[in-house]
Amino acid sequence: MKNESFVVNSTSRIEAFSDGVFAIAITLLILELKVPVVTVIQDKRDLMIALKDLWPSYFAYVFSFIIIGIYWLNHHYIFQLFKRVNHTFGILNLFFLMSISFLPFPTAVLAEYLDDDVHRFSAVTFYTFGLLLPAIAWTANWIYGSKEYRLIDHNLSAEFIGKLTRLYSWSTVVYVLALILSLINEWLGLATCVILTLHFLFPPVKPVYKERLSVQN
């Protein structure tokens, strides 16, 4: 018999804790944008040129901010589908949050070496790996919670659940592909991550419930 003693019919504490981690992680990103120091002024445009040369930092900051923001929005969306949590799900969610809080580090590496012909390859590969981790954790969270309606709303249609499972699973596969591509060509791997991220800027799939499905039929 399964032990359901650790099932909690509330997700509020996990949501509140997760929001705090998201807020800290997304704030840490801006710390990598350093004010350039112009020691010798030869032209009044020297500072402007120095600011322009920070484009890798701007890109890394904006892209990682969007990624974490998308995960935060989808975290809120997905918890509208969950009706309860348990200990195992809590552990999986902690792994997901760990990967989110880790992301500012590969972001800093990317910002530092994206414009470096020698170290760009390693920086992009490491960054792509940093993006793969939360994708794996996210998919694991959903598959565990949705399997046989373990933690999600029992009124959700099986078709809708399957659609989300395929979406999250394929996004993980694409991140794996991006990591492999980054080992061949760093720009190709990074472009794959950007394209996938832009896809998730669209609104999430609207939940479909069994009652509504039966009415439509």
Backbone torsions as a table, in degrees:
resi	resn	phi	psi	omega
1	MET	NA	134.6	179.1
2	LYS	-70.6	139.7	178.2
3	ASN	-87.1	109.6	-178.9
4	GLU	-102.2	15.6	-174.9
5	SER	-67.7	-21.1	-178.3
6	PHE	-98.7	9.1	175.9
7	VAL	-76.4	130.0	-179.1
8	VAL	-118.2	125.5	-177.6
9	ASN	-84.2	45.2	177.0
10	SER	-157.3	138.7	178.9
11	THR	-111.2	3.6	-169.6
12	SER	-63.1	-39.9	-177.3
13	ARG	-68.9	-41.2	177.6
14	ILE	-65.1	-40.7	178.8
15	GLU	-63.1	-43.9	-178.5
16	ALA	-64.8	-44.0	179.1
17	PHE	-64.7	-42.2	179.9
18	SER	-62.5	-41.6	178.5
19	ASP	-59.7	-37.8	178.5
20	GLY	-64.8	-41.7	179.0
21	VAL	-65.9	-43.2	177.7
22	PHE	-58.5	-45.0	-177.2
23	ALA	-62.9	-41.9	179.7
24	ILE	-67.4	-45.7	-177.9
25	ALA	-61.6	-43.2	-176.5
26	ILE	-73.1	-25.6	176.6
27	THR	-75.4	-36.8	-179.3
28	LEU	-61.5	-25.7	-178.0
29	LEU	-60.4	-39.2	-175.2
30	ILE	-69.2	-20.7	-178.4
31	LEU	-67.1	-18.1	-179.7
32	GLU	-82.4	-8.8	175.6
33	LEU	-86.6	105.4	-176.7
34	LYS	-99.4	142.3	176.0
35	VAL	-69.5	123.9	-179.8
36	PRO	-67.8	144.7	178.9
37	VAL	-106.0	119.0	178.1
38	VAL	-103.0	102.0	-174.8
39	THR	-81.2	-41.5	-179.8
40	VAL	-115.2	116.1	-178.5
41	ILE	-93.3	109.9	177.3
42	GLN	-105.5	-20.4	-177.9
43	ASP	-149.7	145.3	-179.4
44	LYS	-65.4	-13.2	178.6
45	ARG	-93.4	4.4	-177.2
46	ASP	-59.2	-42.3	179.6
47	LEU	-66.0	-40.2	178.1
48	MET	-61.7	-41.1	178.5
49	ILE	-65.0	-41.0	179.4
50	ALA	-64.6	-38.9	177.3
51	LEU	-66.4	-39.1	178.3
52	LYS	-64.0	-35.4	-178.4
53	ASP	-70.3	-8.2	177.4
54	LEU	-85.5	12.9	-175.3
55	TRP	-55.0	-34.9	177.0
56	PRO	-61.4	-35.8	178.6
57	SER	-68.9	-40.5	177.5
58	TYR	-61.5	-46.8	-179.1
59	PHE	-61.5	-48.8	-177.8
60	ALA	-61.5	-41.4	180.0
61	TYR	-64.2	-51.2	-176.1
62	VAL	-64.5	-44.9	-177.0
63	PHE	-65.1	-46.0	179.6
64	SER	-68.1	-34.8	176.5
65	PHE	-61.2	-44.6	179.2
66	ILE	-63.1	-42.5	-179.2
67	ILE	-61.9	-50.2	-179.7
68	ILE	-64.2	-38.7	177.5
69	GLY	-61.9	-40.9	178.0
70	ILE	-64.0	-42.8	177.6
71	TYR	-62.7	-38.6	178.7
72	TRP	-64.5	-45.4	178.6
73	LEU	-61.5	-43.2	-179.3
74	ASN	-72.4	-28.7	175.5
75	HIS	-63.8	-42.9	176.3
76	HIS	-63.8	-42.6	179.7
77	TYR	-61.8	-46.2	-174.3
78	ILE	-69.4	-31.4	-179.5
79	PHE	-75.8	-9.7	170.3
80	GLN	-75.4	-18.1	179.2
81	LEU	-93.1	-21.6	179.8
82	PHE	-86.5	137.0	179.5
83	LYS	-110.5	-14.1	-178.2
84	ARG	-156.0	164.2	175.5
85	VAL	-134.9	161.4	173.8
86	ASN	-137.9	-177.2	-174.2
87	HIS	-63.0	-44.3	-178.7
88	THR	-62.0	-43.6	178.4
89	PHE	-63.1	-38.0	177.8
90	GLY	-60.0	-41.3	178.3
91	ILE	-64.9	-44.1	178.9
92	LEU	-62.8	-39.0	178.8
93	ASN	-67.0	-35.0	176.3
94	LEU	-64.2	-40.0	176.7
95	PHE	-62.5	-40.5	177.3
96	PHE	-62.7	-45.8	-179.6
97	LEU	-66.1	-34.3	176.5
98	MET	-61.5	-41.6	179.7
99	SER	-68.3	-33.2	177.2
100	ILE	-68.7	-45.1	-179.2
101	SER	-70.4	-19.8	177.0
102	PHE	-77.2	-25.3	-171.7
103	LEU	-57.5	-35.0	178.0
104	PRO	-58.7	-26.4	-179.9
105	PHE	-70.1	-55.1	175.3
106	PRO	-62.2	-25.8	174.7
107	THR	-64.1	-42.1	178.4
108	ALA	-65.2	-38.7	178.2
109	VAL	-64.4	-43.4	178.7
110	LEU	-62.6	-44.0	-179.7
111	ALA	-61.8	-34.9	-177.4
112	GLU	-75.7	-35.3	-169.4
113	TYR	-120.3	6.0	-179.5
114	LEU	-63.8	-30.6	-179.1
115	ASP	-96.6	13.4	-178.2
116	ASP	-105.8	113.3	-176.9
117	ASP	-62.3	-27.9	-177.1
118	VAL	-80.2	-45.2	-171.8
119	HIS	-105.0	0.5	-178.7
120	ARG	-58.5	-41.7	-178.2
121	PHE	-55.4	-50.9	-178.6
122	SER	-66.7	-39.1	-178.3
123	ALA	-64.1	-45.0	-179.0
124	VAL	-68.3	-41.4	178.4
125	THR	-61.6	-43.9	178.8
126	PHE	-64.6	-39.8	179.1
127	TYR	-65.7	-42.7	178.4
128	THR	-62.3	-39.0	175.1
129	PHE	-62.5	-38.6	177.7
130	GLY	-63.9	-30.3	176.6
131	LEU	-78.5	-28.3	-179.9
132	LEU	-69.0	-36.2	-176.0
133	LEU	-57.6	-53.2	179.3
134	PRO	-65.1	-29.0	178.0
135	ALA	-65.0	-42.4	177.5
136	ILE	-63.9	-46.3	-178.3
137	ALA	-64.5	-39.9	-179.8
138	TRP	-62.2	-47.3	-179.6
139	THR	-63.2	-40.8	178.5
140	ALA	-62.7	-41.6	177.5
141	ASN	-57.7	-48.5	-176.1
142	TRP	-67.7	-45.8	-178.3
143	ILE	-62.5	-42.6	179.5
144	TYR	-64.2	-47.8	-175.8
145	GLY	-71.2	-29.5	-175.6
146	SER	-92.5	-17.1	-177.1
147	LYS	-61.4	122.7	-179.7
148	GLU	53.0	33.2	179.2
149	TYR	55.9	38.3	-174.7
150	ARG	-57.6	-47.0	-175.6
151	LEU	-128.0	-8.2	-175.2
152	ILE	-94.2	172.4	179.6
153	ASP	-62.1	123.8	-179.1
154	HIS	-68.0	-13.2	180.0
155	ASN	-84.1	-8.3	178.6
156	LEU	-69.0	141.8	-179.0
157	SER	-74.9	149.5	179.5
158	ALA	-63.8	-34.5	179.1
159	GLU	-63.2	-42.1	179.8
160	PHE	-65.4	-43.8	179.3
161	ILE	-60.9	-44.3	178.8
162	GLY	-63.2	-36.9	179.7
163	LYS	-64.1	-44.0	177.9
164	LEU	-66.4	-40.4	179.4
165	THR	-60.2	-43.9	178.7
166	ARG	-66.2	-40.1	-179.9
167	LEU	-61.0	-49.4	-177.6
168	TYR	-69.8	-37.4	179.5
169	SER	-65.8	-44.1	-179.6
170	TRP	-68.6	-33.0	177.4
171	SER	-65.0	-36.8	176.0
172	THR	-65.0	-41.7	178.1
173	VAL	-60.9	-40.4	-180.0
174	VAL	-65.8	-37.6	176.4
175	TYR	-66.1	-36.5	174.5
176	VAL	-62.6	-43.3	177.6
177	LEU	-61.3	-41.1	179.0
178	ALA	-62.2	-38.8	178.5
179	LEU	-64.9	-42.9	178.4
180	ILE	-64.3	-43.6	179.4
181	LEU	-63.4	-35.4	179.5
182	SER	-64.9	-24.3	176.9
183	LEU	-76.6	-17.6	178.1
184	ILE	-96.6	-49.2	178.8
185	ASN	-148.1	117.1	-173.3
186	GLU	-62.8	-37.2	-179.4
187	TRP	-67.8	-36.0	178.8
188	LEU	-67.1	-41.9	177.7
189	GLY	-63.9	-42.1	-180.0
190	LEU	-67.9	-39.1	178.8
191	ALA	-63.3	-37.0	177.9
192	THR	-62.2	-42.0	177.7
193	CYS	-63.5	-41.3	-179.5
194	VAL	-64.0	-45.1	-179.1
195	ILE	-62.2	-43.9	179.4
196	LEU	-63.3	-41.1	-179.5
197	THR	-64.5	-41.7	178.2
198	LEU	-60.8	-33.0	177.9
199	HIS	-62.2	-38.0	-177.1
200	PHE	-81.4	1.0	173.0
201	LEU	-75.3	-19.0	176.4
202	PHE	-70.3	153.0	179.3
203	PRO	-57.0	145.6	-179.8
204	PRO	-68.3	166.4	-179.9
205	VAL	-63.6	132.5	179.0
206	LYS	-70.6	130.1	-179.4
207	PRO	-58.1	141.2	177.2
208	VAL	-118.6	129.0	-177.2
209	TYR	-108.7	156.1	-176.1
210	LYS	-60.2	-41.5	-178.7
211	GLU	-62.7	-44.7	-179.5
212	ARG	-66.2	-36.3	179.5
213	LEU	-64.9	-41.1	-178.6
214	SER	-70.0	-32.7	178.4
215	VAL	-67.1	-40.8	-179.4
216	GLN	-65.8	-31.5	179.3
217	ASN	-79.1	NA	NA
